Amino acid sequence: HGRGGQGVKHTFDNSFVWGAATSSYQIEGAAEEDGRGASIWDTFSATPGKVDGADTGAVAADHYHRYPEDIALMKDLGLGAYRFSIAWPRIQPDGSGRIEQRGLDFYRRLADGLLEAGIEPWPTLYHWDLPQPLEEAGGWPERDTALRFAEYAAVVHEALGDRISHWTTLNEPWCSAFLGYATGRHAPGRTEPAAAVRAAHHLLLGHGLAAAAMPDARVGITLNLSHVSPYTPDDHDAARRIDGMQNRLFLDPVLRGEYPSDVIADLAEITDFSFVQRDDLKTIAAPPAFLGVNYYSPMLVSQGGAGPTAYPGSEHIAMKDGGRPRTGIGWEIDPDGLLQLLTRLDRDYPLPSLYITENGAAFPEEIHDTGRIDYLDGHLRACSEAIGRGVPLHGYFVWSLLDNFEWAYGYAQRFGIVHVDYATQQRTLKDSARWYAEVIGRGGL
Ligand code: GBH
């Protein structure tokens, strides 16, 4: 501890948003209920070899049935806001057209329950569960998927708009594009670098079109960003490339209305960006109400990897070990990387309000999770330090409220501040949840 120096108190002002986050496929279960259609994650997790332990989200934390209990838990913790995602296949089982009223009703009940408990609902429209029929029509590499996404956004906004103050379009388009279509580690499991770059553009276009389809709403986007450093002084170009693909390929179009020219050049052998149509960048760059930042781990990179990496065009770059302690999932712990990232964003971009929409750690301990407390404490100190340096950071959401389906890792990795016994679905507060409740109660560390 003590990042900010001995005796320095880390307080946050009264309007600072204290939250926790989840996503639909990771917690809801009830995969075949109330007319829900299939998503690419249903298909992918049912494919042998794709998810550890052959786990699927069919039941998950059964939040679809247990949401009243989960809201009560959040109220006990004193959360000011809850970030969840809306499952597109519950709203449009076919991916477009026909609307499933029972799906909308579920999220209306959830939002109402939260509001009654004094918790602000922060829905994300897309956290990776693309309706399977849209993947069959080509998925995110196809421009049409962006148009369908805007249609879906308009439907949800129309139904829930009066209850929602902050909307997020996409969660981590980098993951959807590059883990989904380049490495194939995530659904739909394709390994097509050129298609992955098209997917990135159409996700961003979908964000812009969706924002335009939600009149008078406060709409933002969440990106997974990192602090990228060169391993040796000879590795500056490697760091530039990875920073380009991880951070600037998404930040620049949203905040500046252009793709970074060095990244376009890096990708020249893969794609010519001819899929970008006139006015797309104008659509993407309509000023967002806020930028959500998901941060977990820093990146240290060098020339000369053994590919393939998740980064099209950067197969010759290696991810190096920075020698720092790691969480249970093996990711390096570096709160200073978050401070560096936040101050860099403030230096390089015209920023709207920032929110940390995810930050957290996987550790196996059932209840006494001191590693997670240290992780969260360190990163909140970094947030406080960044605010002190003028970064417009206005809130923080722990990933995650509950243990849940950790994508390709299945249920083996636990990110929750609340333990879930999957056999009984019993929820138990971990020490980190009690610690977080105290932090919220005193408004700081
Ligand atoms: C987020 O993604 C997701 O939004 C959320 O659903 C998820 O549960 C949570 O984080 C925890 O994973 O493979 O060692 O090189 C996190 C994005 C992208 C972070 C890949 C780690 C690579 C680490 N992740 N990144 S490694």
Residues whose N, C-alpha, C, O or C-beta is under 5 A from the ligand:
A	BS01	GBH	N224 Y296
